[in-house]
Amino acid sequence: MSTYNRRMFTSTILCADGFLSLSYEEMATYFYMCMGADDDGIVDAPKRIIRTIGASEAALEGLVKAGYLYRFESGRYIIRHWFIHNYLKGDRKKPTIYRDDFESVVNDNGEYFWRSEHPCVQTVSKVEPQDSKEKKSLEKNKSKPKNQFNDFPQREYSEEFMSNLEKQVNSDKKQES
């Protein structure tokens, strides 16, 4: 749990019809589970919490079915919308000690999903090459000298103008010395 012991709740989740359709027992269980979670949203003592508030294990199962909690095989739970409720700066956040459980979920915009069910997660054992547009644009621009004026259109000057400019620069140099 955070050394600061502060927890926040957002009305985006708590005022939604899905949450308001839960029983009072399930709502209270959710609040106390959030209060007992570590800085990554993992609750390691759910039985202690439900005994403390006089709730039943059915309340936990109701929260899992409603999609507010995920249950790990270890018996721990994770608050699914943890980072929608809470924001902790990196220097104040204490990482969870339950890395084995934590690695089975992925955080997508503040909401946890099972890693196996999330469509945007690439498996580590099968690395696929990527041919990015950035790489192509870097190769294309290698021939150009790198300066801040490359993106401006080039002007065409007459030979007469260029020779007059050169004479002016040379005369300025003679005057300086």
Phi, psi and omega in degrees: 000151181303144178291343180268347178052038178250136177227144180241158175227138180254143180289341177303320179272313189286338179260004178287150181302324180299316180289319181291343177275355176288160176286162178299324179297318179293321178297314180297319178299318179298314180300313182289330175294319177296322180290333182265004183277156174278187186289351174255002177092011180268133178254119184264350182228063182294326181293322177298320181294314183290329176290322181297319183264357178077026179268171179252164177294339177296329177294320176297315180295324177296322178291326177292314180297324180282349177089019179265340177229152167245139179254128176273160178298334181289347183099353176278164178234159173231139178283118188296323182257033188305310184277357168281322177286312192240141172232124178238134176294153183302325181283347180255347185275131176256116183298151181295151176269354182263063185297324181298319176289316185298328181286350179270359176238159177232139181266121179234105181056043175088358183240133179277144173226152173297133181302322182290338183257352184276126186288340187267004183262126178268135180290144184287328184289339182237088181272125181256136180289151178239136176250095189273156176293327180299317180297317179296318181291327177293318178295322181294323184271003181296325183289334181280140174293142185271108171208175187282354185256006183298330186276355180271145178293144181275138178265146175262129179243147179286159179298322180299315179299315181295320180292322177296320178296318179296318178298319180297315180297317179296320179292325176295322180292321180295323182290328181291327183269000000 
